[in-house]
């Protein structure tokens, strides 16, 4: 007959006794902060105003424009 051991209530770190649930709560808060953090862009993002087909090299090759759009 195997008996499962109860979950530890305390953990000893550097000779100090800590509640295991407090450690888990701190870890959950740490993970939540990581999910919320966003890295700012390195440069300003500019919206591409070209037609959707012209936004890729393959699209420009398959459907070339008769005239240059920039003039």
Secondary structure, DSSP 8 states (H G I E B T S, - for coil): --------SEEEETTEEEEHHHHHHHHHHHHHHHHH-----SS------S-GGGGSHHHHHHT--SS-TT-
